[in-house]
């Protein structure tokens, strides 16, 4: 009886081991055509920065909102504000250009909070006589 139990446990362990090796090395899961809302939060942040950069190029706020709707955020302006403020608070790991890009989009969406003010893009200074 003990021998049968040992064989069953050994067989199960070998089966699990083979299954893990096959699943991880030879046939891993590949996600194709997933929804933006399924992205890991750090990749959602990266996507938001890319949308903000596109907004700076094309100036199309409605298109930026449409692009961000796929992330599943219930309130896009608040979501962008939160991402922007998180980038600012973690500025040691963030890129200042990314922060400025996010500030431009957040401001266009109606949120321009005090932490964002130090990351505003410089405006052209009028020269005398012009």
N, C-alpha and C positions, 0 to 999 in steps of 0.2 A: 504494500500500500504506500509506504514512504517513497519507494522507488518511482512509482507512477506520479506521485505529487511532484517530486523533484524533476522528472522529465517534462511534466506539464509546465512548471515554472520556467525551466530552461528553454523550452520551446517558445513560450510566450516572450521571454526576454530576447531571444534571437529574432523572433518575428518583429518585435518592436524596433530592435536595432536596425534590421534590414529596411523596415518601413521608413525610419528616420533618415537613413543614408539615401535611399531612393528619393524621398520627398525633398530633402535639402540640396542634394548634389546633382541628381540626374533629371528630376522633373519638378523643379520649384514652380510655385504658383506665379503666373504672370498676369497682371491686371492690364486689361486692354479696354479703352473707352470708358474709364471710370468717371464718376461725377466729380466735379471740383469740390463738392462738399465732403468727399471722402478723403481729401488730402490731409496729411499730417499738419498740425498747426504751423510749424515752421515753414512748410511749403505754401500754405495759404498766405502767410506773411510775404514770402518771396513773390507770389503771384500778385498780391496787392501792390507791391513796389513796382512790378512790371506794368500793371494797369496805370499806376500813377505816372510812370515814365511815358507811357503812350499818351496819356492825357496832356502832358506837357508838350508833346509833339503836335498832336492833332487838335487840342483844345475842345474836344467833343465830350462834354460832361455827361450827356445822356448815354453815350457809348461806354464811358467808364462805368457808369452805374449798371448798365446792362451786363458788362463783363463781370462785375463783382457780384451780381445776383446769383450766379452759379455757386458761390461759396456757401450759400444757405444762411447768410446773416439776415436777421429779421429787419434790421435798420442799418442800411448801408452807410449813411453819414456817421452814425455813432460807431460802427465797426471800424471805419477808416480812422476816426479820431482815436479810438482805443489802440489800434495798431501803431499809429503815429506816436502817441504818448508812451507806448511800451518801447518803441525804438529809441525814443529820447531818454527814457529812464535807464535803458540798458545801452547807452551810447558807447560804452567801452567795447561792446561787441558789434555795434552797428556802424554803418558807413554814413558819414555826414551827408554825402550826396543823396543817399537813399532817404535820409530824414528830410532833407530839403524838398525832395520830390513828393514825399508823403504830405508834408506841410502844405504844399501848393494844392494838392487834391483835397485835403481836409478843409482848407480855407474855402475852396470853391464849393464844397458841400455845406458850408455854413458853420464850420467849427474852427475857431482860431483861438486856442487857449493860451494862457500865459507861458507855459513851457515851450510852446511852438514859436513864440515871438523872437527868440534868439536864433532861429533857423530860417528866418525869412530871407528870400533871395534879395540881394541888393537891387535897389531901383536906380535907374539912371539919374544922375544929378545934373540938373540943367546948368549949362554954362552961361556966364554973363554975356548978354547981347544976343542970345538965341531965342 
